[in-house]
Amino acid sequence: MQMLCVTDPNVVKDIVQYSSVDLGKPSYLSKDRGPLLGQGVISSSGSFWSYQRKLISPEFFPEKVKLEGLSGVFGLMVDATTTMLSSWEDRVSKSGGTAEIAIDEDMKSLSADIISKTAFGSSYSKGKDIFSKLRKLQKLMSKNLYVGIPFSRVVKERMGAERETDFLQKILEGARKCGEQNDVPFKMDDKSHEKLIVDNCKNIYFAGQETTAATAAWSLMLLAVHPDWQTRARAEALEACRDEIITADSLRHMKVLTMIIQETLRLYPPAVFSVRTALQDASLKDIRVPKGLDIQVPIAMLHQNPDLWGADAKEFHPERFANGIAAACKVPQAYIPFGYGARVCLGQNFAMMELKVILSLILSKFSFSISPGYQHSPAFRLVIDPEHGIKLLLSRA
């Protein structure tokens, strides 16, 4: 495999601004990682990717994510988080005022609950069972051992069920129209329709659960070891959560929490690399990139480059984002926690809203410090996970 590794921020800037679909995703994403990603929107290229993005992206527009109420996306996020916090309150009470909690595991369970309910509606209980298989698959892929993920069963059941308004229903409706539209540059039979649905279910589950859970866990770890920032964020959260009611509009004004999340994503980006492949001959600055060459951008190296971020590039300093990303980095295009260009993460708005809901509600109810047994060891498991977990000592705020 021929690979061009790009660390020059000016070349990265050129890649970010590259508007042509001639830079796609490497074939190994749909082959070697096919059991996990298939040929969904994360791993596909060309016209097939363009169609899938057009089909899926409207479901993640800001106005959809901000829907409140018991059936709205925002409302479901708040409800799931509140349920988890109630269990924490019981544990703290039974432990005499302070409880040790494995934050990383609870964040995975919470994000699984949120993405299952928001994306799969009444099928969420079956969807939650799939997460254990996804986690097992992540570990086994490095050993070339695969296990199946039973999305096909869920999809087939929903095809014959009454109509719902969730993400899965939108994909089903779009797939039915796929073969009927004259502007679609490919034809799909029933089997292909089902595979498109299943692959994108895999994509939304993996991207919507693992990355958000990891970022939430790292954010809480950083706040635990930086109590001054925890205090600032809590004061902001308490102001936003007056009378224990939180709204999408109140989160929009939480500047301190936004800076903390952005800094966490800088230090612990969920993805280690951003990869592209040249579908046609291309040019990046003065580099000729021949067709078939894979391009790899090491995100963590860019995010911690002192030439871009200053001498404190490896330190937790959220204030650097006080005036936005453009003012935080000498080359703003080098900050790419959600990817870049036309293929920027579809769920960016969803993820940021979910992180703000989770962190603000936790901060409004609990204070926390790092457990004495914590071992810091970020590990690559397709996303950056804490190898030995993250345990915090929680007490009521």
C-alpha positions in Angstrom: 0.0 0.0 0.0 1.5 3.3 -1.1 0.8 6.1 1.4 1.5 9.9 1.5 1.6 11.1 5.1 1.0 14.8 5.3 2.0 16.9 8.3 2.7 20.2 6.6 -0.3 22.4 7.7 -0.2 24.3 4.4 -0.7 21.1 2.4 -3.4 20.0 4.8 -5.1 23.3 4.2 -5.0 22.5 0.5 -6.6 19.1 1.2 -9.3 20.6 3.4 -10.2 23.1 0.7 -10.2 20.5 -2.1 -13.7 20.6 -3.4 -13.6 17.8 -6.0 -14.9 14.3 -5.3 -11.6 13.0 -6.8 -10.4 12.6 -3.2 -12.4 9.7 -1.8 -12.0 7.1 0.9 -9.4 4.3 0.6 -10.8 0.9 -0.4 -9.5 -0.9 2.7 -12.2 0.9 4.8 -14.9 -1.1 3.0 -12.8 -4.2 2.5 -10.6 -4.8 5.6 -13.1 -3.0 7.8 -16.1 -4.1 5.8 -17.8 -6.0 8.7 -17.9 -2.8 10.7 -18.4 -0.1 8.1 -19.6 -1.8 4.9 -20.0 0.7 2.1 -21.9 3.2 4.1 -21.4 7.0 4.0 -18.2 6.8 6.0 -16.3 4.4 3.7 -17.8 4.9 0.2 -16.7 7.2 -2.6 -17.9 8.9 -5.8 -21.5 9.0 -6.8 -22.5 6.3 -4.3 -21.1 8.4 -1.4 -22.8 11.6 -2.8 -26.2 9.9 -2.9 -25.9 8.5 0.6 -24.8 11.9 2.0 -27.7 13.6 0.3 -30.0 11.0 1.8 -28.7 11.2 5.4 -27.4 14.8 6.0 -30.8 16.4 6.4 -31.5 14.3 9.4 -28.6 16.0 11.2 -29.4 19.6 10.4 -29.3 21.9 13.5 -33.1 22.4 13.4 -33.6 18.6 13.7 -31.1 18.2 16.5 -32.6 21.0 18.6 -36.1 19.5 18.7 -37.3 19.4 22.3 -40.1 17.4 23.9 -40.2 13.7 24.7 -40.0 12.6 21.1 -37.5 15.3 19.9 -33.8 14.6 19.5 -32.8 17.1 22.2 -35.5 15.9 24.5 -34.4 12.3 24.2 -30.8 13.3 25.0 -31.9 15.0 28.2 -34.2 12.2 29.2 -31.5 9.5 28.8 -28.9 11.6 30.6 -31.3 12.4 33.5 -32.0 8.7 33.9 -28.3 7.9 34.2 -27.7 10.7 36.7 -30.5 9.3 38.9 -28.6 6.1 39.2 -25.5 8.0 40.1 -27.3 9.9 42.8 -28.4 6.5 44.3 -24.9 5.2 44.2 -23.5 8.3 45.8 -26.1 8.2 48.5 -25.5 4.6 49.3 -21.7 5.1 49.4 -21.9 7.8 52.1 -21.6 10.8 49.9 -18.8 9.8 47.5 -18.9 7.0 44.9 -16.2 5.7 42.5 -17.7 5.4 39.0 -16.2 4.0 35.8 -17.0 7.0 33.7 -15.9 5.6 30.4 -18.2 2.6 30.6 -21.2 4.7 31.7 -20.5 7.1 28.8 -20.6 4.3 26.3 -23.9 3.0 27.8 -25.4 6.5 27.8 -24.4 7.3 24.2 -25.7 3.9 23.1 -29.0 4.7 24.7 -29.2 8.1 23.1 -28.3 7.0 19.5 -30.6 4.0 19.8 -33.6 6.0 20.8 -33.0 8.9 18.5 -32.0 6.9 15.4 -34.1 3.8 15.8 -37.2 4.8 17.7 -39.2 1.9 19.0 -36.4 -0.5 17.9 -34.0 1.0 20.4 -34.0 -1.9 22.8 -32.9 -4.2 20.0 -30.4 -1.7 18.9 -28.8 -1.5 22.3 -28.1 -5.3 22.1 -26.0 -4.6 19.0 -23.5 -2.4 20.8 -21.9 -5.4 22.6 -21.3 -6.9 19.2 -19.8 -3.7 17.8 -17.4 -3.5 20.7 -16.4 -7.1 20.3 -15.9 -6.5 16.6 -13.6 -3.5 17.2 -11.3 -5.7 19.3 -11.4 -8.7 17.0 -10.8 -6.8 13.7 -7.1 -6.4 14.6 -6.9 -10.2 14.8 -8.8 -10.7 11.5 -11.6 -12.4 13.4 -15.1 -11.2 12.6 -18.5 -11.5 14.2 -21.8 -10.5 12.6 -24.0 -7.5 13.5 -27.7 -8.4 13.2 -28.9 -5.1 11.7 -30.5 -7.1 8.8 -33.0 -8.6 11.2 -33.9 -5.1 12.6 -34.2 -3.6 9.1 -36.4 -6.4 7.8 -38.7 -6.1 10.8 -39.1 -2.4 10.3 -39.8 -2.8 6.6 -43.1 -4.4 7.4 -43.9 -2.3 10.5 -45.9 0.9 10.8 -44.2 4.1 9.8 -42.1 6.0 12.3 -40.2 9.3 12.1 -36.8 8.2 13.1 -33.5 8.0 11.3 -34.0 4.4 10.2 -37.4 5.2 8.7 -35.8 8.1 6.6 -33.2 5.7 5.3 -35.9 3.1 4.4 -37.9 5.7 2.5 -34.9 7.0 0.7 -33.8 3.5 -0.3 -37.2 2.8 -1.8 -36.9 5.8 -4.0 -33.4 5.1 -5.1 -34.2 3.0 -8.1 -37.1 5.3 -9.1 -35.1 8.5 -9.5 -33.7 9.3 -12.9 -30.9 11.4 -11.4 -29.4 8.5 -9.5 -26.3 7.3 -11.6 -26.7 3.6 -10.5 -29.4 1.0 -10.1 -30.1 -1.0 -7.0 -32.0 -4.3 -6.5 -33.8 -5.3 -3.3 -30.6 -6.9 -1.9 -28.6 -3.8 -2.6 -31.3 -1.6 -1.0 -31.1 -3.7 2.2 -27.3 -3.5 2.2 -27.3 0.3 1.9 -29.6 0.5 4.9 -27.6 -2.0 7.0 -24.3 -0.4 6.2 -25.5 3.0 7.2 -27.0 1.7 10.3 -23.5 0.3 11.1 -21.9 3.7 10.3 -24.3 5.8 12.4 -24.0 3.4 15.4 -20.2 3.3 15.3 -19.7 7.1 14.6 -22.6 8.2 16.8 -21.7 6.1 19.9 -18.0 5.4 20.2 -16.6 8.9 19.3 -19.1 10.8 21.5 -18.6 8.4 24.4 -14.8 8.7 24.2 -14.9 12.6 24.0 -17.3 12.8 27.0 -15.1 10.5 29.1 -11.9 12.5 28.2 -13.6 15.8 29.0 -14.6 14.6 32.4 -11.1 13.3 33.1 -9.6 16.7 32.2 -12.1 18.6 34.3 -11.3 16.2 37.2 -7.6 17.1 37.1 -8.3 20.8 36.4 -10.7 21.8 39.2 -10.5 25.5 38.3 -12.0 24.8 34.9 -14.5 22.4 36.5 -15.7 25.2 38.8 -16.0 27.7 35.9 -18.0 25.1 33.8 -20.2 24.3 36.8 -21.2 27.9 37.4 -22.1 28.2 33.7 -24.1 24.9 33.8 -26.0 25.9 36.9 -27.0 29.2 35.2 -28.2 27.3 32.2 -30.0 24.6 34.2 -32.1 27.0 36.3 -35.0 25.1 38.0 -33.4 21.9 36.7 -34.7 22.8 33.2 -32.3 22.8 30.3 -33.1 24.0 26.8 -31.3 23.9 23.5 -31.1 27.7 23.5 -29.5 27.8 26.9 -26.7 25.4 25.7 -26.0 27.7 22.8 -24.8 30.4 25.2 -22.4 28.1 27.2 -19.1 29.5 26.0 -16.9 27.9 28.7 -18.3 24.4 28.1 -17.8 24.9 24.3 -14.1 25.8 24.9 -13.6 22.8 27.1 -15.1 20.4 24.5 -13.0 22.0 21.7 -9.8 21.7 23.7 -10.7 18.0 24.6 -11.2 17.3 20.9 -7.8 18.9 20.2 -5.9 16.8 22.8 -7.9 13.6 22.3 -9.4 13.6 18.8 -11.6 10.5 18.4 -9.9 9.5 15.1 -6.1 9.1 14.9 -5.9 9.7 11.1 -7.9 11.2 8.4 -7.5 9.3 5.2 -8.2 9.9 1.6 -7.4 8.2 -1.7 -6.8 9.9 -5.1 -9.6 8.6 -7.4 -7.9 10.6 -10.2 -4.5 12.3 -10.6 -4.4 15.4 -8.3 -2.1 18.2 -7.2 -1.6 19.4 -3.6 0.6 22.5 -3.6 3.7 21.3 -5.5 3.0 17.6 -4.8 1.7 15.5 -7.7 -0.6 12.8 -6.3 -1.1 9.9 -8.7 -4.4 8.0 -9.0 -4.6 5.3 -6.4 -2.3 6.9 -3.8 -3.6 7.0 -0.3 -3.2 10.3 1.7 -2.9 10.1 5.5 -3.2 13.1 7.8 -2.2 12.4 11.4 -4.7 14.5 13.3 -3.0 14.3 16.8 0.3 15.6 15.3 -1.5 18.6 13.8 -3.5 19.3 17.0 -0.4 19.3 19.2 2.1 21.1 16.9 3.8 23.9 18.8 4.3 25.9 15.6 0.5 26.1 15.2 -0.7 26.2 18.8 2.2 27.7 20.8 4.6 26.4 23.4 1.7 25.0 25.5 0.3 22.9 22.7 0.4 19.7 24.8 -1.3 21.3 27.8 -5.0 21.7 28.6 -5.8 25.3 28.0 -9.4 25.9 26.8 -8.9 29.6 26.9 -7.1 29.4 23.5 -10.6 28.9 21.9 -12.1 32.0 23.6 -12.3 33.8 20.2 -13.1 30.8 18.1 -11.0 28.3 16.2 -9.7 30.9 13.7 -8.0 32.8 16.5 -6.8 29.6 18.3 -4.6 28.2 15.6 -2.2 29.8 13.0 -3.7 27.5 10.4 -7.4 26.9 11.4 -7.7 24.2 8.8 -5.3 22.1 10.9 -8.0 21.7 13.5 -10.0 18.7 12.2 -11.6 16.6 15.0 -14.6 16.1 12.8 -12.7 15.6 9.6 -12.8 18.2 6.9 -14.1 19.5 3.5 -17.1 17.9 1.8 -16.7 14.8 3.9 -16.8 16.5 7.3 -18.7 14.4 9.9 -22.4 14.5 9.2 -23.2 14.1 12.9 -21.1 17.1 14.0 -24.1 19.1 15.2 -25.6 16.0 16.9 -22.3 15.2 18.7 -21.7 18.7 20.0 -25.3 19.0 21.3 -25.1 15.6 22.9 -21.7 16.4 24.6 -23.1 19.7 25.9 -26.3 18.0 27.3 -24.3 15.3 29.0 -21.5 17.5 30.5 -23.8 20.4 31.6 -26.2 18.1 33.4 -23.3 16.2 35.1 -21.7 19.4 36.2 -25.0 20.8 37.5 -25.4 17.8 39.9 -21.9 16.5 40.8 -18.4 17.5 41.6 -15.7 15.0 40.9 -12.0 14.2 41.1 -9.7 11.6 39.6 -9.5 8.2 41.3 -6.1 7.5 42.9 -6.0 4.3 40.9 -6.3 6.0 37.5 -3.7 5.0 34.9 -3.3 7.4 32.0 -2.9 5.4 28.8 -4.7 6.5 25.7 -5.0 3.5 23.3 -6.0 3.2 19.6 -9.1 1.0 19.2 -10.3 2.6 15.9 -11.0 5.6 18.3 -8.8 6.9 21.1 -10.0 5.1 24.3 -8.6 5.0 27.8 -6.8 1.6 27.9 -7.4 1.1 31.6 -10.6 3.0 31.9 -11.4 6.3 33.7 -12.6 6.1 37.3 -13.8 9.3 39.0 -14.8 10.0 42.6 -18.2 11.7 42.5 -20.1 13.6 45.2 -23.1 15.9 45.0 -22.3 19.4 43.9 
